[in-house]
Amino acid sequence: MDLWTKRNITDYLSNPDESLDKNYSEERQKIRKAIRAEDEKTKKMGGVIDWNYMLNDMM
């Protein structure tokens, strides 16, 4: 399962709310949950994920 694809990131960013996960397939729900966990873990440590870098410079 490759979390950090452009499709997965843009999908998560467009609808980050966990309540919307039910609209996705089981596999996509797992991906969204994993990305959300990383996002929340980073925020708890006081950081911010640089989504612009992830989408533009890394891909």
QUILINVEN-V994234 format. One record per residue. N is the residue number from 1. RES is the residue in one small letter. PHI is phi in degrees with one decimal (none if undefined). PSI is psi in degrees with one decimal (none if undefined). Layout:
# QUILINVEN-V994234
N/RES/PHI/PSI + N/RES/PHI/PSI
This chain:
# QUILINVEN-V994234
1/m/none/115.0 + 2/d/-97.2/106.0 + 3/l/-70.6/-44.0 + 4/w/-90.1/58.5 + 5/t/-103.3/157.5 + 6/k/-57.6/-42.0 + 7/r/-62.2/-46.5 + 8/n/-65.3/-41.5 + 9/i/-67.1/-48.8 + 10/t/-64.6/-35.4 + 11/d/-62.4/-47.0 + 12/y/-63.9/-45.3 + 13/l/-67.1/-31.4 + 14/s/-72.6/-29.5 + 15/n/-144.6/73.7 + 16/p/-74.7/-12.1 + 17/d/-66.2/129.1 + 18/e/-62.0/-29.8 + 19/s/-65.2/-18.3 + 20/l/-87.8/-6.1 + 21/d/-59.7/-30.1 + 22/k/-62.2/-16.8 + 23/n/-80.6/-2.5 + 24/y/-114.8/161.7 + 25/s/-64.4/165.1 + 26/e/-60.0/-40.6 + 27/e/-64.3/-45.0 + 28/r/-64.9/-35.1 + 29/q/-62.9/-40.9 + 30/k/-63.8/-41.6 + 31/i/-63.8/-47.6 + 32/r/-61.1/-40.3 + 33/k/-63.8/-42.4 + 34/a/-65.9/-42.5 + 35/i/-64.9/-43.2 + 36/r/-60.0/-41.5 + 37/a/-62.1/-43.5 + 38/e/-64.3/-41.1 + 39/d/-62.8/-47.5 + 40/e/-66.9/-38.5 + 41/k/-62.6/-42.9 + 42/t/-64.2/-42.6 + 43/k/-64.4/-38.5 + 44/k/-64.0/-31.2 + 45/m/-82.2/-0.5 + 46/g/90.6/9.1 + 47/g/-103.2/179.0 + 48/v/-140.0/133.5 + 49/i/-75.3/130.2 + 50/d/-83.1/86.9 + 51/w/-63.0/-34.6 + 52/n/-61.1/-44.8 + 53/y/-62.5/-45.2 + 54/m/-59.4/-40.0 + 55/l/-82.6/-35.5 + 56/n/-105.0/-46.0 + 57/d/-89.0/-29.4 + 58/m/-84.2/-29.1 + 59/m/-91.0/none
